[in-house]
Amino acid sequence: MQPYPGIDVWQLDESAITATLAAVQRPGRDGKEGGVFWVGTRASVSVVHAVVVPAGNGVIEAAGFWQVTPEVYGAISRWAAERGWSLLGICHTHGEGVPARLSPQDRGHLVRAPGVLAVVIGSGGRDHDVERWGWYEFTSGAYREISPDERDRRLRLTDEGGIEVWAADRRGCRPAVNL
């Protein structure tokens, strides 16, 4: 079995966008970066089933910097594997006036697995227009920017609901309450 099946389409429900924005605006209000993991079924059409919000013990949210420790990433990975899911994307913010593009630090420190999305939201998470976000895919050993035309072909936005929202820290994952 192929550990990283190719992804032709990422399917993302509008409720995942809403949950993502709610989560990243919390640190953004304090001038800090924040982020979430998009987790779901990996296949030719990969479906995001959950937004996982790392925060608290093992997560650093600072001005110009967001970091999830290996212990937190491990807790999320184990939780996802128990459900037959895997990491499909990491979405994080950049502060006011900082372009919604992957920085050299982002490129060197994000998860490096084929097909994983890296998405950057500008204005501390207040930019609601997904077309203005930076969209990148890890392929051939590096993150490459996804053009608007490719994004339009490969990103399927739905409005079916049912997205799960979870909080995570180094102790594990639990249902999120009051983002």
C-alpha positions as CSV (number, residue, x, y, z in Angstrom):
1,M,0.0,0.0,0.0
2,Q,1.3,3.4,-1.0
3,P,1.8,5.6,2.2
4,Y,1.2,8.8,0.2
5,P,-1.4,8.2,-2.5
6,G,-1.5,10.9,-5.1
7,I,-4.0,13.7,-4.5
8,D,-5.9,15.1,-7.5
9,V,-8.5,17.1,-5.5
10,W,-8.7,18.4,-1.9
11,Q,-12.3,18.5,-0.8
12,L,-12.9,21.1,1.9
13,D,-16.2,22.1,3.4
14,E,-17.1,25.7,3.9
15,S,-17.5,24.9,7.7
16,A,-13.8,24.0,7.7
17,I,-13.0,27.4,6.4
18,T,-15.2,29.0,9.1
19,A,-13.6,26.9,11.9
20,T,-10.2,27.7,10.6
21,L,-10.8,31.4,10.6
22,A,-12.3,31.3,14.1
23,A,-9.3,29.4,15.4
24,V,-6.6,31.6,13.9
25,Q,-8.3,34.9,14.7
26,R,-7.9,34.2,18.4
27,P,-4.1,34.6,18.4
28,G,-4.3,37.2,15.6
29,R,-6.3,39.6,17.8
30,D,-3.2,39.6,20.1
31,G,-0.8,40.2,17.2
32,K,0.4,36.6,17.2
33,E,0.4,33.9,14.5
34,G,-1.7,30.8,14.8
35,G,-2.7,27.8,12.8
36,V,-4.7,24.6,12.3
37,F,-4.2,21.2,10.8
38,W,-6.7,19.9,8.2
39,V,-7.1,16.2,8.7
40,G,-9.0,13.6,6.7
41,T,-9.1,10.8,4.3
42,R,-6.2,10.7,1.8
43,A,-7.0,9.4,-1.7
44,S,-7.2,10.7,-5.2
45,V,-10.1,12.9,-3.9
46,S,-8.9,13.7,-0.3
47,V,-11.6,14.9,2.0
48,V,-11.0,17.1,5.0
49,H,-13.1,15.7,7.9
50,A,-11.6,17.7,10.8
51,V,-10.0,21.0,11.8
52,V,-7.5,20.4,14.6
53,V,-6.5,23.5,16.6
54,P,-3.1,23.1,18.3
55,A,-3.0,25.4,21.3
56,G,-1.6,25.5,24.9
57,N,1.1,23.1,26.1
58,G,3.6,22.5,23.3
59,V,2.4,25.2,20.9
60,I,4.1,28.6,20.5
61,E,2.0,31.5,19.2
62,A,4.1,34.7,18.9
63,A,4.4,37.7,16.7
64,G,5.8,36.4,13.4
65,F,6.1,32.9,14.7
66,W,3.9,29.8,15.2
67,Q,5.4,26.4,16.2
68,V,3.9,23.1,17.0
69,T,6.3,20.8,18.9
70,P,7.0,17.2,17.7
71,E,5.0,16.0,20.8
72,V,1.9,17.8,19.7
73,Y,2.3,16.8,16.1
74,G,2.7,13.2,17.3
75,A,-0.5,13.4,19.4
76,I,-2.4,14.7,16.4
77,S,-0.9,12.0,14.1
78,R,-1.8,9.2,16.4
79,W,-5.3,10.5,16.9
80,A,-5.8,10.8,13.1
81,A,-4.3,7.3,12.4
82,E,-6.8,5.8,14.9
83,R,-9.6,7.1,12.5
84,G,-7.8,6.1,9.3
85,W,-7.1,9.7,8.6
86,S,-3.9,11.7,7.9
87,L,-2.6,15.2,7.7
88,L,-3.9,16.9,4.5
89,G,-2.9,20.5,5.2
90,I,-1.4,23.0,7.6
91,C,-3.0,26.4,7.6
92,H,-1.4,29.3,9.5
93,T,-1.5,33.1,9.6
94,H,0.9,35.9,8.9
95,G,0.4,39.2,10.6
96,E,-0.8,42.5,9.3
97,G,1.3,43.7,6.3
98,V,3.1,40.4,5.9
99,P,2.3,38.7,2.6
100,A,0.3,35.5,2.6
101,R,3.2,33.6,1.2
102,L,5.4,30.9,2.6
103,S,8.5,32.4,4.3
104,P,11.9,30.7,4.1
105,Q,11.3,29.6,7.7
106,D,7.9,28.1,6.8
107,R,9.4,26.2,3.8
108,G,12.1,24.7,6.1
109,H,10.0,23.8,9.1
110,L,6.6,22.6,7.8
111,V,5.7,18.9,7.5
112,R,7.4,17.6,4.4
113,A,5.1,14.9,3.0
114,P,4.0,14.6,-0.6
115,G,0.7,16.2,-1.4
116,V,0.4,18.1,2.0
117,L,-1.0,21.6,1.6
118,A,0.5,24.6,3.3
119,V,-1.9,27.5,3.3
120,V,-1.1,31.0,4.5
121,I,-3.9,33.4,5.6
122,G,-3.0,37.1,5.7
123,S,-3.9,39.9,8.1
124,G,-3.7,37.8,11.2
125,G,-6.5,35.5,10.0
126,R,-8.9,38.4,9.1
127,D,-8.6,37.7,5.4
128,H,-11.7,35.7,4.6
129,D,-11.1,35.5,0.8
130,V,-9.6,32.0,0.1
131,E,-8.5,33.3,-3.3
132,R,-6.1,35.7,-1.5
133,W,-4.6,33.1,0.7
134,G,-1.3,31.5,-0.2
135,W,-1.7,27.9,-1.4
136,Y,1.2,25.6,-1.6
137,E,1.7,21.8,-2.1
138,F,4.7,19.8,-1.0
139,T,6.0,17.9,-4.0
140,S,9.4,16.8,-5.4
141,G,11.1,17.7,-2.1
142,A,9.8,21.3,-1.7
143,Y,6.7,23.4,-1.4
144,R,5.5,24.9,-4.6
145,E,2.9,27.6,-5.0
146,I,-0.4,26.5,-6.5
147,S,-1.6,28.9,-9.2
148,P,-5.1,30.3,-9.0
149,D,-6.1,28.2,-12.1
150,E,-4.7,25.0,-10.5
151,R,-6.4,25.8,-7.2
152,D,-9.7,26.2,-9.0
153,R,-9.3,22.8,-10.6
154,R,-8.0,20.9,-7.5
155,L,-9.8,22.5,-4.5
156,R,-13.4,21.5,-4.2
157,L,-15.3,23.6,-1.8
158,T,-18.6,22.0,-0.5
159,D,-21.4,23.1,1.8
160,E,-22.4,19.8,3.4
161,G,-21.3,20.6,7.0
162,G,-20.3,17.9,9.4
163,I,-16.7,19.1,9.9
164,E,-15.3,18.1,13.3
165,V,-13.3,20.6,15.3
166,W,-10.7,19.4,17.8
167,A,-8.3,21.0,20.1
168,A,-4.8,19.5,20.6
169,D,-1.8,19.8,22.8
170,R,1.0,17.4,23.8
171,R,-1.5,15.5,26.0
172,G,-3.7,14.6,22.9
173,C,-6.8,15.7,21.1
174,R,-10.2,16.5,22.5
175,P,-13.4,18.1,21.1
176,A,-13.0,21.8,20.8
177,V,-15.2,24.1,22.9
178,N,-15.5,27.8,22.3
179,L,-12.9,28.6,19.7
